[in-house]
Amino acid sequence: NVDTLIQLLRDNEPRLTAIDLRNIGVRAPHATGSDQSCFRELLDALKGNQTATSVNSIFRFLQSISEDDLFELFEAVGSLPNLEHFRLASSGLARLPLQVTNAALQKTRKLKSITLQSIHSKENVIFKTKSQRNTTDEEFLSFLDVLGHNLKESLESFTIQDLEDSFDLDALVAVLITLPNLKDLSIRSFSPMNQRLTRNSVTQLFASNSITSLALRRLRLGSILPDLLVNLEDNCILKQLSLEQNSLDFQCGMAIAYLLLVNQELEVLNLGYNMIPDDCGSAIIGALSGNKTLTSLDLTANGLALYTCRRIAHLLAGNESTLKQLTLNQNSLGDEGVVMIAAGLSQNATLRDISLAETQITETTCTVLTASLQTNDTLERLNLADNQVNDEGCISLSRALRLNSTLKSLNLFGNNLRDRSALELADMLKENSTLERLNLGNNSHLTPTAYTDLEQVLMDNNFTLKHLWLPPTVDIVMPNCSIPSFLRLNRLGRGALLQQLDSAPMWLEAMYASASDIHQLYFLVRANPAVVSWLKL
């Protein structure tokens, strides 16, 4: 309700710290003229607000709001005295002019983080519409000036995504590296076709004395990175590095393996979508046995196969690394490769999260994975999405989870599961009190029978599952399905409430009698101050 929002802004409601202006251009009746006064009231309320610290603005169709109103809106956002976090983005073909960004940033002085997505740049003609114009050199220089002067001392995080080829990234980097408190920097190009940063810019970023998290995505840097990566040997500041989709080749892969041997500061490394060959992947994994800091490694969509799998199995079985999260999605590992990894998992005591989505797993592999889950007591998240686990594999996993007391998340999205799998999972949930997230989406063969089985176990037996994804089924009308409400109640702490009967006997009685009206019960629980306070929400 816009009137309620305006009143909360005027009253400086202390709980109202984040404002979401998402798609205001799509639904804004004020843009047509009849409710212009409401829009003016919103602007005035924004200008006088003292509590908001975060603004999220996402636009899809700019033609539904006039250019003058758009600039006034962002001038009002920029005038918020305590604004610390600002996100401005457009989706689809609605590119935002850089001038709008300048309007929001010129007045603010406390901003700590900026996220810009699909921002209109100079000489952009691909996505320009009648209501949009190219950004001038003067506007671009004004943007750089705001970053380098107005926000020099306050800015800690800067993200800019989906940039057209015309955006001068080298000039932007030259300003960003002068910011003394900048810790988090992420740059992603719209197209991976051309190299977007010069060797000098990357060298300066790698030599930064403040940046602890650096993401350079889709910039096609493979040809200049091999020797520059070696220069990170002495970097004691950088903790997180993402080089996703940069056309990294054999030389880059070997340079990364060397880096992991000598650098003892890096904690998170993302090398996804680079087609790094299998022998390089093997070298990178081998380097981890001597590395004592890396906790997360993402190798999604590379050319990994059996050599790398063999190294991973050896690494996991020997408990020789600090790795806690490993992502191998979209690699052609096959049954043989995953069986090797599963054998290593059975002896591992360090890994918490492994993702094997779209790695050509079949139900055969699940037998070995089942054995791993029965002996492994540290793994918390397992992602097997978009494989061919099928019913037999799912049944095998379900039986293992009856005894497993550590796994909290299981993703079986897109695995050709049928009602037999849902029934076995429902039986498992009667005994398992650890699993909190279960994804069964995109399994189109599931019927209403599967929903009924899961609904029954959530009503009577399971109080710990908090998130459950199911495929849309034409025979199920979700407003009449109680699964979402039981999950919400579990997130509210239904299990703890039931364990202390004396605290709320009336709620206990209501829960057992609420199968026909679980939705109403959920909102009653949320609305009851005593219960909400008891649950410490």
N, C-alpha and C positions, 0 to 999 in steps of 0.2 A: 504494500500500500504506500503510494508516494506521499500522501499526507502524513502518515505515521513516520516515515523516514525524515521528512522535513522537520517535523516536531522534535524528533530525537536529536537531529543535528542542532536545532535551535536551543534545546535544553542542555546541550553538551552532556548527553548521557554517557557516563564513564565506561559502560560496557561496549559502546559503539566505537571501536577502534579501527575496524576494517570496513571499507565501503566498496561495493561491487557495482560498477556501472556497465556491466556486461550487456551488450546489444541494446543499449539505450536508443541507438539510431534506428532499430527495427520497430520498436514498439512505442516510440515516443509520440503521443498525440500532440504534444506541444509544438512539434515541428510543422504541423499542418495549420496552426494559427489559432484554433479554437481554445486551446489550453495553454497559450503562451504565458499567461500569468503564473500558472503552476510551475513552469520551467524557470521563470524569474525568481519565484520563491525558493526553488531548489538552489539556484545560484547564490542567492543571498544567504541561505542557511549554510551552504558550504563555506562561504567567505567568513562567516562568524563562528565557525566551529573550532573548538580547541582540543578535542579528544581524538580525532581521527589520525592514525599514524600510517595507514596502508590504504592504497587505492588501486583497484584492479579494473582496467578498462579494455574491453574487447569489442570491436565493431565488425559487423559482417557486411552491411550495406550502407555506405555513407550518404547515398542520395536521399535517405529518409530524414536527414537532419541537415540544416543549412550550414554553410561554411562559417558564417558569422557566429551562429549558436555553438558550433563545435569549438571555435577558438575561445569563446567566452567560458564555456564549460571547463576547458583545461587551464585557463587563467585562474578560474576559481579553485580548481584542484591544486594548482601551484601555490596559491595563497594560503593553504592550510599551514598554520605555524609549526605544527609538530609532525609534518609528513616525513616519514623515514623510508617507506617502501612504495615504489611506483612501478606499475606494469601497464604498458600500452601496446595493444596488438590489434591487427585486423586479420580476418581469415578469408579464404576464397580469393577473389580478385579485387577486393576492396583495399587497396594500398593506402596507407596513411601518409600524408605529407610530413616531411621533417619539421615544417614550420609549426605543426601542432605540438610536437615534442618540445620545441623551444618555448612555446607559450606556457607549457606546464613547468618547465625547469628554470626559467629565468628568475623567478621570485623566491624559489626555495633555497634554503641554506643548510638544512639538517638531513638531507636525503642520504640514506645509507646504501640503498640498493635500487638499481634501475634494470628493468627488463623491457626491451623493445623488440617487436616482432613484425615483420612485413612492413617496414617503414619505407615510405617513398623517398627515393634518392634522385640525384641529378641525372639528366639525360635518360631517364626511364621512360620508354615509350611502349613497352610490351603490355603493361597492365593499366595504362592511363585511360581514364574515362573522361567524359565531357566535363564533369565537375572537378576533375583533378588536373593539376599542372605539375611540371617538373620543378624540383627543388633547385634554387639558384645557388651559385657558389657562395654568395653572401650568407644565405641561410645555413649552409653547411659549415661555414667558418664560424657563424654565430653559435651553432651547436657545439663545436669543438671548444669555443671560448667559454661557454657555460660549464662544460666538463672541467676544463683546465683551471678555471678561476673560481666560479661560484661554488663548485662542489669539490674543490681540491682537497680540503681537509676532512670532509665528511664521508665521501663515497668509499664503500667497502666492497660492493659487489656490482658488476656490470655485465649484462647479458644482452647480446644483439643477435637476432636469428633471421634466417630467410632473406638475406640481402641479395639484391640484384648485382650483376657484374659491374655496374657503374659506380658502386659505392667505394670510395677511396679508403680501404682498410688500413693502408700504411700510415696515412695521415691520422687516422683514429688511434692507432697503436702508439704513435709518437706522443700523443697527448696522454693516453692512459698510463703509460709507463712512468709519467712524472707524478702520478697521484701517490702520495706516501703511504696511505692507508688501504689501498686497493688490495684485497686478499683473494677475491673470487672473480675470474674473468672467463666468459664463454662467448665464442664467436662461431657462427654457423652460416655458411653461404646458402643461397637458394639453389644453386646449380653446382654440381661437382666437376664441371667440364674444364675449368681453367684454374691455374694457380692464382691464389688471391692474396698471398702475402710474400714479400721479398725475403731473401735470406737475412737481411739486416734486421727486419722487424721481428722475425722469429728468434734471432740471436738475442735481441734486447729483451724479449719476453722470457726466454730461458735464463737470462741473467738477472731478472728482477729480484730485488731484496725484500719485496712485500707479498708477491702473489703466492698463495699456498695451494690454490686450485685453479688449473688452467685447462680449458677445453677449446681445441681448435678443430672444428668439425667441417667436413665437406669442403676443404680448401685446396685439395690436390697438392699436398706438400711433399709427396714421396721422393721427388728428385733432389730435394735440398736437405732432407732430414738426417741421413746416415751420420755425417760428421757432426751435425749440430746436436744430435742426441747424446753423443759421447761427451759433449761439453757439460751435460747435466751431471756428470760424475761428481763435481764439487758443489752442486747446488744443495744447500742445507735447509732451504725454505719450502720448496715445492713438495706437497704431500699428495696431491691428486692431479693426474694427467690423463686427458682424453684426446686421442688422435683418430677418432672415428671417421671412416670413409675418406681417407686421404691417399688412396692408391699406394700404400706401403708395399715395397717389394722385398726381395731376398736380403738385400743389403740393410734395409731398415730393420727387418726382423732380427738379423744378427747383431745390429747395433743395440737393439732393445735388450737382447739376451745379455750382452756385455754390460749394459747399464744396470740391469738387475743384479749383476754380480758385484758391482762396485758401489752403487748408490744404496745407502742404508737409511734413507729418509722417505722415499716414495711409499705410500700406503694403498693408493687406488690407481689402477691402470686400465684404461678402456681402449682396446685396439679393434673394435668391431668394424665389420664391413670393409675389410682391406684385402682379402684373399691372400693373406700371408701363407706361404707354402708349408706343407706338413713338416719338413725337416727344420724349418725355422721355429714352428710351433713347439717341436720337440726340444730345441735349444732353449727357448724361453722358459718352458716348464722345468727343464733341467737346472736352469740358473736359480730357480726358487729354493733349491735345497740349501743354498748358501745365503739366501736372503732372509733377513730377520725382521722386516718391517711391512712387506706387502700383505695386505689383508683381503683385497678384492681384485680379481682379474677377469676382464670381459674379452672373450675371443669370438664373439658372434660373427657368423658369416665369413669365415676364412677358409683356407684350403686344408683344414686339419683332417687327419685320418689315423691310421693305426700307430704310426711312430709316436705321434703326440699322445694317443691313448695309453700306450705302453709306459711312457714317461709319467703321465698323470697317475696311473696305477701304482707305480713305484714310489712316487712322491707321497701319495695318500697313505699307502701301507706303512711307509717308514716314519710317518708323522714328522717329516723333516722341515716343514715350512710353517709360517704363521698365517697361511691363507685360510680365510673364513668364508669367502664367497667366490664361486667359480661359475662363469657363464660360458657355455659351449654351444649355444643355439645355432641352428642352420649350418651345421657342419656334417659332412657325410661320414659319421662315425659307424653306423650300422650296428647290428647285434654284436659282432665280434669286438668292436671297440668299446661299446658300452659295457659288455661283460667284463672286460679288463678293468674299467673304471669302477664297476660295482664290486669287484673283488678287492680293490684297494679301499673302497669305502667301508667294507666289513671290518677292516683293521684300523680305521682312522678315528682319531679323537680330537680333531681340530676344526674340520670343515663344518660350517653351519648352514650353508645355502649352496645348492648345485642346480643349475638350469640346463636341461637337455632337450629343450623344445626343438622339434623339427630336425631330429638327428637320425631318422630312419630306424627307430626302435620298434620292435614287434613284441608280441606276447611272449616269445621265447626268452627275451631278455629279462622279463619281469620275474622269472623264477630266481635268477641270481640277485636281482634287486630286492626281492623278498627276503632272501637270506641276509643281505646287507642290513636291511631295516631291523631284523631280529637281533643283530649283534651290535649295530652302531647305536650309541647312546648320546650322540652330540648333534646329528643332523636335524635341522628345524624346518627347512624349506626344500621341497622337491618339485621341480617343474618338468613335466613330461608332455607338454602341450604339442598338438599337431604331429602325433606319431600314430602308430597302429598297435596300441596296447590291446585293444579289443576286450571282449568280455573275460576271456580266460586270464589275460594279464591283470585286469582290474580285480578279479576275484582273488588272485594270488596276492596282490598288494593289500587288499582289504583284510585278508586273514593275518598278514604280517602286522598290520596296524592295530590289531586287537591286543597285541602284546607290546607294541612300541609306545613309549611314554615320553618321547621328545619331539616328534614331528608335529609342527604346528600348521603347516601349509602344504597342500597337495593340489597340483594343477593337472587335470586330465582333460583340458579343453581340446576338442576336435580329435577324439580317439576312437570313433566308431563304437561307442558304448550303447548298450541296449538295457532293457528293464532288468535283466539278470544282474548287471553290474550295480544298478541303483539299489536293488534289494540287498545285495551283499554289503554295499556301503552303509545302508541303513542298519543292518545287523551289527556292523562294526561300530557304528556311532553309539549303539547301546552300551558298549563296553569301553570305548575309547573316551577319555576325558581330557585329552591334550589337544587334539586337532581343532583349530580355530577357523581355518579358511579352506574351502573345498570348491574347486572350479570344475563344473561339468558342462560348461557352455559349448555350443556348436557340436553337440552329439544329437543329431536330428532324429535318431531312432527312438529316443526316450518318449514314452507315452504318459498320459495322466496317471497310470498305475505307479510309475516311478515317483511322481509328485506325492501321491497318497502315502507311499511307504515312508518317504522322507518327512512328510508332515507329521505322521504319527509318532515317529521316533523323537522329533523335536518337541512334540507336545508332552510326551510321557517320560522320556529317558535322558535326553541330551540337553545339558544346560551350558555347554562350553563352546559349541560351534557358533561363530559370530558372523561369518560371511559365507554365503552359498550362491554360486552362479549356476543357473539352469538355462537350457535353450528355450526360446519361445515356443509355446505349443498352442495350436489353435483351439484345442479343446479345454484349455485352462484359462479362465478369466482371472487375472491376477488380483483384482480387488476382492475376489471371493476365496483367494488362497491365503491361508494363515501363515505360510512359511516366512515371509518377510517380517511379520510382526513377532514371531517367536525368536527370530534372529536378533531383532532389535531388543527384545527383552533380555536375551542372553548378554548382549553388549551392555545392558543396564545393570547386570549383576544378578540375574534371576537365580543362579545357583547359590550364591551367597545368601540371598534373601530366604531361600527355602531351607537353608541349613540352620537358620536362627528363627525358629518358629515363633518364639515369644515376641520378637521385634515387630512383627506385622501379621498376626493371625488372620486378619480380615483379607489381607492381600494373598495369603496362602490359599484360603478358601476360594477367593475369586479366580486365582490362576487355574485351579483344578476344574472350575466350573465355566471356564471362559472359552472353551473350544469353539463355540458357535459365534463368539463375539470378541475374538482376540484383538482386533484392531482397536476397539473401544478401550479394552483393558490397557493396551500399550499407552494410549494417550492419557488415560487416567493415571497411570504410574508416572508418566512424565510430568503431569500437571500437579501431582500431590507433593507439596513442599516437604512434608515429613519423610516420605519415602525417598525423594531425591536427595535430601540431606543425609539420610541414613546410608544411601549408596555412595555418598561422597562425590557427587557429580559436580 
